[in-house]
Amino acid sequence: MAEEGARRAVLVGVDGSEAATRALRWAAERAADRALSLRVVYAYGLVARYFATEAPVPPSVIESLLEEAQTIVETAAAEARRVAPDLSVSPQAVDEPPVPALTSRSRDAALVVLGASGLGGFTGMLAGSTAVAVAAHAHAPVAVVRCGENRTDPPSSGPIVVGMDGSPLSEHAVACAFEEARHRGAPLVAVHAWADVEDEGVLRRARLFFTNSPEETDVREQLDRQLADWQATYPEVAVERVLVRDRPRRQLLDRSATAQLVVVGSRGRGGFTGLLLGSTSQALIHHARCPVMVVRPKNGES
């Protein structure tokens, strides 16, 4: 990923759930592969949990919860060291709600990693509120580790898929995707998909008019120009271009079935200023069948 030299840690949020443990392993492997340290944070939020209660909480209950929090974060740190024995791991249990705790600590992180759902989620839940909120507010890219149907662990093979739309934020996503592909020795699939309509019948006809048209040639040349510098920087990465008139979320969701990672900007060119998460990134967080990396705007960008 870009700027890893300035940001020396991968930040992973844990809560003792199976989803968080899968995300922890994924984060540990990534940090070790890139010679980064790993910060393991469990934000248990006792103050927020009991602030509005009328009756005081017995000290024994607080002590028990604190011990549980420490056990969770130390167990997670031990699992990270089992995955990557030489990894530098810093465990931390903090009395803060998870979203602000992780968002504030993302300022000096190379990447934030979360499970798709946590202990608060119910069976069949698509994505937890913490994952969605952190992806919308973090100061670093956020990876939501999804496994897809009939998987116990995220895939370790397949291409890196990146969504492109020509926006500045899309450029940041492409930079992250190339870096991921280089580190993993994986091919990159660059998907440029757009649709001006939602109606499926109209969209089908639009595809027919677009295929082999001058417009397709212009868009393809633009895509080639956008990728040229990145391919010069990463000549070892094999790149496949996908240019299609379709909904980006459908194309990316379909390709997540065979990918090991999908990378997108937090919003696309259709998003208005101040929009936190676009429809494509939200759809991927909830439905992708592999981990999803959501790339946020850099400081000072809208």
Number of C-alpha atoms within 10 A of each C-alpha: 20 15 9 15 10 10 17 19 24 26 28 30 29 29 23 18 16 15 22 24 23 21 27 27 21 24 27 31 18 20 24 20 13 14 15 21 22 29 24 25 25 27 22 22 16 15 11 11 12 12 11 8 8 7 7 8 11 8 9 9 10 12 11 10 14 17 11 15 21 17 14 20 24 19 15 26 24 14 16 25 19 13 17 18 13 12 19 18 22 15 19 18 21 18 17 17 17 21 19 16 19 26 19 14 16 24 15 15 27 25 28 29 29 32 28 28 26 23 13 11 14 11 6 7 12 16 21 19 15 21 25 21 16 26 30 23 21 24 24 26 30 29 28 30 29 30 22 17 10 7 11 12 17 20 19 13 13 16 23 27 28 26 27 29 20 14 14 15 23 24 20 21 28 26 18 22 27 30 19 21 24 19 14 18 15 21 20 25 22 22 21 23 19 17 14 11 12 10 9 11 9 11 16 12 10 16 14 11 13 14 14 10 10 11 12 16 13 11 14 17 12 13 20 13 11 16 18 12 11 16 15 10 11 15 11 14 21 16 20 13 14 15 17 19 20 20 18 22 20 14 18 25 20 13 22 24 17 16 26 23 31 28 31 30 28 27 26 23 15 12 13 11 10 9 13 17 21 18 15 20 30 19 16 26 27 19 18 28 27 28 28 27 28 29 30 26 22 12 9 5 10 12
